Amino acid sequence: MRHVARLNDEKHLGLIAAGVAFYAILAVFPGIAATIALWGIIGDPALALRQMEEFQALIPADVYALLAAQLVKLATTDGLTLGWASLLSFGFALWSARAGVAALMQGLNAIYDAPNRSGVAHYIRAFLLTLSLIGVVLTAMACIVVVPVVLAFLPLGPWANFGVEVLRWAVGIAVLLAGFSVIYRLGPNLSGQRPRLISPGAVFAVVCWIAASTGFSVYLQNFGNYNEVYGSIGAVIVMLLWLFISAYLVLLGGALNAELARARRAKLSIPEPPATSKPSE
């Protein structure tokens, strides 16, 4: 961990995480609007709010309250208005999310001492990685909707509620692990062996993220006075801090993977892998 701490100082991971959090918070609310509109094509938009309750245990209460309030507002919006708004919202959310993912990729490249991809290749890679992460989240939401319905038809008796509760946590943790693994696998510009799909850095990031989110929630409930300090934007500040913590832990997990890879190469006397592209100007 000493080498990870050194990387943290040398590569300014906190500064990179702040940029990721900025782009992420820009993407959240347009993304919610687009999700509600797309959900309304196949079902009741209000159902999205009930499905979001499945993730309530994984995020701070103030962040959940802010997102839930926005969902309620959008779910009661006129369908035609929401449909037109969804086109702009989806485009802006996708651009902001792509920018946040691109910042993460640049952070991982800095960790691995790898050059950033050139203009077009960088945008395409960031866009594809963004779509992959969106696919992970949508798959998780589909599992949360479908599996409890299937369990309801099985003769589980008193074990049904327990099974649904276990499933909720299992899906949440699996989503985190899958998302982090995709980032570590596809994000850095590496030509040699990439991190394994389930890497030590991904496990480290998931465990630390759950612990940090829980600790942050406890802090907010007992000591946090952001609404008194920041007024009406207190919940937004809380969400920005939570996104910063999340991005920071993702980068620390990447640093752990990079240091383990360097240690393996040093042990086997394998030279550093060559860069896959020239540094962008």
C-alpha positions, -999 to +999 in steps of 0.1 A: +000+000+000+030+023+004+035+022-034-002+030-039+001+060-016+032+072-036+012+069-069-016+088-053+007+117-045+027+116-078-003+113-101-026+137-083-055+112-081-076+135-059-075+162-085-085+137-113-113+124-091-127+159-086-129+163-124-147+130-127-172+140-100-179+173-117-188+156-150-207+129-132-230+153-114-237+170-147-248+137-162-270+125-133-301+146-137-303+146-175-297+109-172-326+104-149-349+123-172-338+102-202-342+070-181-377+079-170-387+087-206-373+055-220-389+035-192-422+051-200-421+035-235-422+000-220-441+006-188-452+030-160-426+056-153-436+056-116-423+020-115-387+034-119-390+050-085-401+018-068-371+000-085-347+026-073-357+018-037-338-015-042-305+006-043-314+028-013-292+008+011-261+013-011-261+051-013-262+079+013-297+089+024-294+126+013-283+115-022-312+090-024-337+117-013-324+141-040-326+115-067-360+102-055-374+138-055-363+142-091-378+109-101-411+118-086-412+151-104-403+135-137-427+106-133-456+130-130-445+151-160-467+151-192-455+122-214-452+143-246-431+170-228-409+143-212-405+126-246-391+157-263-370+166-233-356+131-232-338+135-265-319+165-253-314+150-218-301+118-232-276+136-254-263+158-227-262+130-201-243+108-226-218+136-233-213+144-196-209+107-187-185+102-216-164+131-203-163+117-168-153+083-181-126+099-203-112+116-172-111+082-154-093+068-184-067+096-183-063+090-146-057+052-152-032+061-180-013+083-156-012+055-131+002+030-156+025+057-172+007+050-205+001+077-231-034+090-237-050+079-270-052+103-298-083+125-304-107+102-323-096+070-307-099+085-273-135+097-279-145+064-294-130+043-266-146+066-239-179+064-256-179+026-259-168+023-222-196+046-212-222+025-231-207-007-215-212+008-180-248+019-189-254-017-201-242-030-167-266-008-148-296-016-171-289-053-167-288-049-130-322-031-130-337-058-152-325-085-128-340-066-099-373-064-117-375-099-131-360-121-104-383-111-075-413-118-098-398-153-105-392-159-068-429-150-061-440-180-082-417-204-064-429-223-033-403-207-010-427-199+018-412-178+046-379-178+028-392-156+000-386-123+017-352-134+028-343-145-007-353-111-022-333-093+005-302-114-003-308-109-040-309-071-035-275-070-019-260-096-043-271-077-074-259-044-059-224-058-052-223-076-085-231-044-103-203-026-085-178-054-092-188-056-129-186-019-134-152-015-118-139-045-136-150-031-170-132+002-162-100-015-151-101-039-181-109-014-209-099+020-195-061+021-195-042+023-227-022-009-223-006-032-249+005-060-226-015-082-203-045-063-189-059-067-154-080-098-149-118-094-152-121-098-114-090-081-102-076-073-067-082-036-074-118-042-083-124-062-051-105-035-031-126-007-047-159-025-040-151-032-004-138+003+003-168+019-016-193+001+005-174+010+037-170+046+026-207+050+016-218+035+049-194+057+068-204+088+049-241+081+055-234+077+093-214+110+093-242+128+075-269+115+099-249+125+130-225+153+122-232+167+087-249+201+085-246+207+048-282+221+045-274+247+072-241+257+055-251+255+018-289+260+021-310+247-008-279+232-026-268+212+004-280+179-011-262+186-043-230+193-024-234+160-006-239+142-039-208+158-053-188+147-024-201+112-027-192+111-064-158+124-056-152+096-030-165+070-055-142+082-083-112+085-059-117+048-048-119+037-084-086+053-091-070+038-060-082+004-071-065+010-104-033+021-086-034-012-067-037-032-099-008-012-115+015-018-085+007-055-084+014-058-121+047-039-117+057-062-088+049-093-109+070-080-138+099-072-115+098-106-100+098-123-134+122-097-149+097-088-176+102-053-191+075-027-191+050-031-220+054-006-248+029+021-254+001+014-278-002+049-293+017+081-294+009+107-267-017+132-278-004+167-283 
